[in-house]
Amino acid sequence: MAGGMGWGIRGQYGHETGAMIPGLLVSLTLVFLLCPRANSLSAARAVAWGALAMGFGGSMTYGQTVGLTHDAPLIGNWAALRWGMLGLALKGGLWIGFAGVFLGMGMSGTRYRFRELLLLMLALVGVYYLGIFLLNRPFDPANRVLPVLYFSDQWHWEPDTVLTPRRECWGGLLTALTATVAYVGWWRKDRLARNLALWGVLAGAVGFPAGQSVQAFRMWNPDLFHEGLLARLTSHFNWWNMMETTFGAVMGGILGLGAWLNRRRIQPDADTRADRLSTDAEGTFVVAHVLLLVTAELLPAPAIQALYDPGLTMGILPIAAVAGGRWAPYLVTLPVILAPIAGKTVSALAYRGDRIGAVGSWLAYLIVPLALVSVAAFWFAKKSEAGQTGRAFTRGALLLCTWVYFFLNWAFFDFPWPWAEWTGRTPNGIVFAVCALGLTALTLTLPRISHHPPATTPQ
């Protein structure tokens, strides 16, 4: 439910920041279920890392890869279908593989320090560009020169069509993920992170083609959906959003299975550490990241957008701050991830005839949600000092995040109440409502765990 709802909502927001929504909901759910006795700070760190890392794959282009499997000129072309599905498996595996490895790093007993994570992220950016150089070049569409392994539309599939090939970067993410798994698995001997990386790859490699199979089947078999029962049942389907929702559900299920099978390796760091960042340094990292993120996402600033366009670059400051901070794990999990989503919601609704007007949109979709989650972040951070458990933190955070993101997306969908006239948003709206109610039931029914002993910082 967390994966299906999260990835379905991601479709409205896109790119790295949108992908952090399913990363957040899936990570909160898994830590809630599998780390009940962890301390609150360790749980928040695992959630923040998992959410941020699921955003890394947002750098990849995949629209034309999807198109290879269902675009009208390619219907009946089985070779294009197979190649497109292979591309989706590769890109999906890389996307979720990063979430798996970083979530595993947070849930394991291996301690990752601030400087270590900062250097690792900087190194991964270098490896990323090396991978692009090795695997995603040459790229000269003017002369029809493309990489050997290329998973977007090209003249090989449509030789007589005017095309606009897209620059791919999966090679960079492949080398960066390989380097990450090698580092945590071989150098740091973190078997949980290594195993969850592999489960994440499997989750994405199965989930993305499975989701697209739903959409491709409809495009390849239009007569089945022209009349009859199937036509009536699916007449209001947004097939692209159904693809995304299916991808997320399959991804979440497989990653959850992998985490459960590795549950005996889960032993989050007790967090009795003397190497924390100072409050000033931590605040500087978080504020700098927020300023760069908001500028890149919402303002016309080409230089900042170029700097923050790769997901790995976007992750340097927050990943490191979460490793060494006492406040950053909560701030990243709640207001920082929400900020660009709330901003995009206001941008989409406030000045396009939304029913509550510009001022109401700013209040309802940005100011109030951000204020709510910010207060919650500081409250959770203070409660952690009193020995709050990981289950207590994730229970409250999962409940809050589920309904905040559901509400923002509900507004984005123009409030598709099932008793109103149905639109292409209504079926997915109903699915998301069921998921939100299911996650709510989960948070309210699992037993509470007694407080974790307060962490003591070595002298």
Secondary structure, DSSP 8 states (H G I E B T S, - for coil): -HHHHHHHHHHHH-HHHHHHHHHHHHHHHHHHHH-TTSBHHHHHHHHHHHHHHHTGGGGS--HHHHHHHH-GGGTT-HHHHHHHHHHHHHHHHHHHHHHHHHHHHHHSS----HHHHHHHHHHHHHHHHHHHHHHS---BGGGTB--SS--S--TTT-TTS--------HHHHHHHHHHHHHIIIIIS--HHHHHHHHHHHHHHHHHHHHHHHHHHHHHH-GGGGTSSHHHHHTTT--HHHHHHHHHHHHHHHHHHHHHHHTGGG--------S----HHHHHHHHHHHHHHHHHHHHS--HHHHHHH-SHHHHHHHHHHHHHH-SSHHHHIIIIIHHHHHHHHHHHHHTTTT-TTHHHHHHIIIIIHHHHHHHHHHHHHHHHHTTT-BHHHHHHHHHHHHHHHHHHHHHHHTT---TTS---TTHHHHHHHHHHHHHHHHHHHHS-------------
